[in-house]
């Protein structure tokens, strides 16, 4: 349920706060860094408060960051004429940067845990090893994609070079999907209802995105 709630809450927050984000993105980035630091601390030092534990769990699972990435994905394929999304499109780059900051609350604790498990790495489930290897490629792609989302960096780049680099975002999204499915395979095979629901949500989101992206590409090719 936390994934579905995170998606709904994130969409609402984007619709309500996109103007503030456009005016003061640095404030949102600073808040994101504070949330990441607090989340990592609470993950490493569990709080007796069930509310704080729940918040730390949502950050650790990456649901908040993923929800922002999902919004960024769809802002790139939804019709620009859409009255609902016309204004949030203007902060797509800022949302991407914020998502990249928040994903650190997911990646850092997991990387530390798996680094400590290196001696028994090859004894892990094949799907987990596969997903972990994919996560390294995801991080490699995340760095340049995030860096070039900053307007100051983009302004200094050749437009053609920037556009070619940003096309790696499609590979980035695809790797995220397979990374997520890889980790969910074990609980899914064990009969976890939550895992089954999450797999359905991820598959629906990425499937619909792929269909919309192909439709948009086809329309762009049809324009003389």
N, C-alpha and C positions, 0 to 999 in steps of 0.2 A: 504493500500500500504506500510506502514512503516514496517510491518512484513516481507513482501516479499523482500523489499529492504535491511532490516537488515540481512536476511538470506544470500542473495547474497553477500553483502558487507563483512559479517563475514567470509564466505568461502574463499573469495579472500584474506582477511587479514591473515587468517590462513596459506594459501598457500605461501604468501609472507613473513610472519614474523616468521614462526615456528623455523627457525635457530636462530634468535635473542632471541626468547623466551627460547629456550633450553640453550643458553649461559648465559642469565641474567634474569631469571624468577622474581627475586625480583623487578627489575625495572618495569616490567609489573604489578606486584601486587600493587606497589606503585602508578602507573598511574591509576590503577583500583580504588584504594581508593580515589584518587583525583577526579576522575570522579563521584564516588558515592557521595562524600561530595558536589561537585559542583551541581550535579543533585538534591540532596535533598534541597539544598539552593534555587535553581531556582524554584523548585516545590513549596516550601513554600513562596518564594518571586518572583512571576512571573516577568520576564524581559519584557520591551517594545519591545525588539528585537524579531522579528518572528523566526529568526534562532535559537536563544537561547531557545525560548519557544518550538520549534519543537524538539530540542535535549533533553530538559528536559522531554518532553512527551514520547519520544522513550525510555528513561531510566526508566521513571515511569511505563510504560506499561510492562517493562521487556523484550522487544523484543531483545535487544542486548544480555542479559544474556541467554535468551531462545535459541537464535541462536547458542551461544557457547555450550550450553548443547546438542543441536541437533548435532553439529559437533562431540562432545565427544561420543554421542550415536552411531553414524554411524561409527566412527573410530573403535568401538568395534566389528562391524559385517561385515565390508567390507573386502574383501580378502586382506591379507597382501602382496600378490604378486602385488597388484595394484601399478603401478609406480607413479600415482598421489598422493596417500595417504601414501606411504611407509614411508616417512620422518615425516609427521605430526603425525603419530601414536606414535612417540617417545616422543611427548609433550602432550599426552592425559591427563595425570595427571595435568600438569600445566594449561591446558585449563580448566579443571574442577574446579580448584582452582580459576582461574580468573572469571569464570562464577559465582561461589559462592559469590565472592566479589561483582560483578556487580548486582547480584539479590537483594542486600541490598537497591539499589536505588528504587526498586519496593516494596519490603516487608516493609521497615521501614515506608514510608509515608502512605501506606494503613493500616498497623497495628495501627498507631497513629490515623488515621481517624476513624477506626472501634472501637478502644478503647473509643474514645469520644462518639460513638454512642451506647455504652453498654445499656443505659437506654431504648433504643427503638430497641434493637437487634432483638427480636422475631417478630418485625413488618416488618422486611426485607423480601424480596422475598425468598421463600424456596430454590431456586437454588443458591442464593447469600449466604445464611446461610450454605448450603451444601459445597459450594466452600470455604468459609472462614474457616470452620472446617477442611477441607482437607489441607488448607494452613498451619495449625498448625502442622499436621502430617508431612507435607513436610519439615518444618523447623526443626522438631525433627530429621528427617532422614538426613537432609543436614549437620548438625554439625559433626556427626561422619564420614560421607562419605568424607567431605572436610578435616577434620583433618587427616584422614588416607591416603589422597592423597599426603601429604607431604612425600617426600622420607625419611626424618629423622625419621618420626613417623613409616612409613612402615618398615624401617630397624630394628626397635626395636620390632616388632610384630612377633608372630608365623605366618609363611606363611599360614597355614591352617586357622587360626583365621581371618587373613586379608582377605583371599579369601571368607570366609563365610560372613563376614561383607559387603564386596563389592557387594555381590549378592543382597543386599537390594536396590541397584541402580535400579534394574528392577521395584521394588515396587515404588521407588521414581519417575521414569519416568511415570509410570501408573497414580500415583496420580497427577502429573503435568498435564497430559492430561485431567483428569476429573475436576481438579481445573479450568483449562482454559475454558472448555466447560460450566461449571457451571456459570461462570461469563458472558459468551457470550450468554447464553440462552435468557436473557431479551432483549438485543438489537436485537437478531435474531428474536424473536417473534414480535418485533416492526417493522420488515422489513428492518433492517440495512444491506445494501449491504456489508459494510466493515466487519461486524460481520460474514456474510455468507461466505465471501472470507476467513477470518481467520479460521473459523471452518473447511472449506475445506482443507486449508493448514495444519492445525494441524492434522486432521484426516488422510490425505495422508502421512504425515511424520511419525506419530506414527504407522500407519497401515503397511507401508513399512518396518519400523524398526522391528516391531513384526514378520513380515514374514521372514526377513533376519535372525533375531535371532533364530527363530525356525529352519530355514534351516541349520544354523551353528551348532546348538545343535544336529540336526539329523546326520550331517556329523561327528561330534565329537564322537557320540555314535557308528557310523559304523566303526570307526578305531579300529582295534583289539589291 
